[in-house]
Amino acid sequence: MAKKPNYSFEKRAREAAKNKKKEEKLQRKREKSASGAEGDQEEPSQEPAPAE
C-alpha cells in the first residue's frame, strides 16, 4: 500500500521556502538601497575640489 501524502507538511514546506525567498529579496533590496545612498554621499568627497 502506498503512503498517504502529508499535504499539511508539504504546504508548510512551500510556505517556508516562499518566506525565505521573500526575506532574501528584501535583504538584497536593503543592501542595494543602503549602498546606493552611501555611494551618493561619498562621491563628492572623493573628487578633488577645483582650484581657481
C-alpha positions as CSV (number, residue, x, y, z in Angstrom):
1,M,0.0,0.0,0.0
2,A,1.3,3.4,-0.9
3,K,2.0,6.1,1.7
4,K,-0.7,8.7,2.2
5,P,0.6,12.1,1.2
6,N,1.0,14.6,4.0
7,Y,-0.4,17.8,2.4
8,S,0.0,19.9,5.6
9,F,3.7,19.2,5.7
10,E,4.1,20.0,2.0
11,K,2.2,23.2,2.4
12,R,4.3,24.3,5.4
13,A,7.5,23.5,3.4
14,R,6.3,25.6,0.5
15,E,5.4,28.5,2.7
16,A,8.7,28.3,4.5
17,A,10.6,28.3,1.2
18,K,8.4,31.2,-0.1
19,N,9.1,33.3,3.1
20,K,12.8,32.6,3.0
21,K,13.0,33.7,-0.7
22,K,11.0,36.9,0.2
23,E,13.3,37.7,3.1
24,E,16.4,37.2,0.9
25,K,14.9,39.5,-1.7
26,L,14.1,42.2,1.0
27,Q,17.7,41.9,2.3
28,R,19.2,42.4,-1.1
29,K,16.9,45.4,-1.7
30,R,18.0,46.9,1.7
31,E,21.7,46.3,0.9
32,K,21.3,47.9,-2.6
33,S,19.5,50.9,-1.3
34,A,22.0,51.4,1.6
35,S,25.0,51.1,-0.7
36,G,23.3,53.4,-3.2
37,A,22.8,56.1,-0.5
38,E,26.3,55.7,0.8
39,G,27.7,56.0,-2.8
40,D,25.9,59.3,-3.4
41,Q,27.4,60.8,-0.2
42,E,30.9,59.5,-0.9
43,E,31.3,60.7,-4.5
44,P,31.7,64.5,-3.9
45,S,34.2,63.9,-1.0
46,Q,36.4,61.7,-3.3
47,E,36.7,64.2,-6.1
48,P,39.3,66.9,-5.6
49,A,38.0,70.5,-5.3
50,P,38.5,72.6,-8.4
51,A,41.4,75.0,-7.9
52,E,40.6,78.5,-9.1
